[in-house]
Amino acid sequence: MISESPSACFLDAYFSPDREAVKSSTGISSATMLDLTLEELPITAAHAAGVTGLPPIHRDPFDRLLIAQSITEPLTLLTNDALLERYQVGARVV
């Protein structure tokens, strides 16, 4: 199983104005994510370049990076952020 950049997820949570709310809404801590048997997807130049072509639906740079990764690879991004579904590619709200 491939995990879309836990690094970007951790950064997103770190820069969230309410870090504890992010942690409690997912129920998953950084340590728990690292314990899962996932293959980490590094952030590449192609992913970063993909961000520049995205429409301005979402302002969060880390969420935009995750969408760019899901389009570039291609992979499905599972999220609880319904706004990301508006990109109409690569994201599924769960």
N, C-alpha and C positions, 0 to 999 in steps of 0.2 A: 504494500500500500504506500502511495506517495502522499506526503503531507505538503501542502503548499506553504512553503517558507515559514516554519515556526518562528524564525527570526523576525519576519515582518509582523507576525501576529503578536509576538512579545513586544515589539516596538510600538505597535498600535495600542496595546494595553498600557504600556508604560507612559505614553504621552496622553492617554485618556484623562480628561479632567477629573474623572471619578474612577480611579483604578480598582477600588474595592467593588464597585458596582459591576465592572467588567468581569472581575473574577467570580463574583457571586452569580451573575447572570449565566455564565457558561458552566460554572461548577467545576472548572478545570484549572488547576494551578500550573505554573510553568514546570514545576517538578513532575507533575503527572504527565504532561505532554511529552517530556523528555523520556519518561519511562515507557511510553507506548512504542510498539515496534513499527515505526514509520520511517520511510526514507525521506530525508530532508531535501527539499528542492531549493538550491541556492538562488539568490537573486543575481541575474545576469544582465549584461548590457542590453540584450534583446528585450528583456522584461522592462527595463527602465525606458527604453525607446518606445515600447508599446504604450506606456502611460501617456506619451505626448499625443497619440492619435485618438485617445478616448474623448467622447463628448463630456462636457462639464456637468454631469449628472450628480456626482458625489464630490465633495470638496476635500474629504479626508485623503491625504496622500498615500497612506498605508493601504487603505481599502482600494484605492485606484491601482496600486501596485499589485495587489492580490488579483484583481480583475485582469490586469495585463498579463500576469502569469498564467491565469486560467485560459486566456485566449491564445497565448503564444505556445503553450505546451501541447496540445489542448487538454485541459482537465476541468472537472466540475468543482467549483468552489461551493462548499456547503456553508451557509451563513444564516444568522438570524436577522440580518439587516435587509428588510424588504426593498430598500432603495437600490441595492446592488442588482436586483432582478431587472431593473429598468434598462440595464445594458443589453438585455435580451440575448446574451451569450455568456456561457461560462459560470453562471451563478444559479444556485437553487436554494431557496429559503426553506429551512427546516425548523 
